[in-house]
Amino acid sequence: MKTTPNQTPYMKGLYDSGMARLNTQHRGLPYAEREEVLQDSLIDLHRVIEKGGRVDNPAAFLAVIIDRTAATRAVQLTQLRENETPVGDTRQQEWENFHDLTTIEDSIFAADFDRAVRGLPKELRDAFIAIDIRGLSQDEAAPLLDVPQQTLSRRLDLARDLVKEAVA
């Protein structure tokens, strides 16, 4: 869809009505998340129109997309909060990586991998995240996790094996 000068006020109107809907219907989402939901929803609307989809009432269709996207985002945020990683906060990185997925196979693998890592026992998950996700060396991770390096190495090997089995 090419933007013309006449469409700019219309898009501003869609943006404003979408943000008003988010601020009233989905105020439980943090403001930054509402902004992202609105941007993602506008992009989805644009893609439908660009692919030749017939949209008689874009504002109403946008409201449906916003509600769907906001509900999905709320569930994802709840799951992220419930399963926060013990070594730092990776939510921002997870969101950035989430938008980089290009195929359904990538999305499925990412979900399986995430489920496998979150399903590890705490000691194994801590070792796996510190070394394989955060990129710390075993020398750096052992004192942070308050375990001997040999114990950390065993936990890491077991965690890697369990993750490989889960995503295979």
FENCOR-V811846 format. One line per field, one symbol per residue. phi: phi as a letter, one per 30 degrees, with the letter a starting at -180 (. if undefined). psi: psi as a letter, one per 20 degrees, with the letter a starting at -180 (. if undefined). A space follows every 50 residues. Layout:
phi=???
psi=???
This chain:
phi=.ddceddedddddddddddddddcdbdddeedddededdddddddddddd djddbdbeddddddddddddddddddddddddceddcicceddddddedd dcbdddddddddddddddddeedddeddddcdcdiddddddeddchbddd dedddddddddddeddcd
psi=ppprhhhghghggggghghggghghliiqqghhgggggghghgggggggh jjqoohnhggghgggggggggghggghghghhkqqinaojgghggghgii phrhgggggggggghgghiqqgggggggghghghjqrhhhhghhilqqhg ggggggggggggggghi.
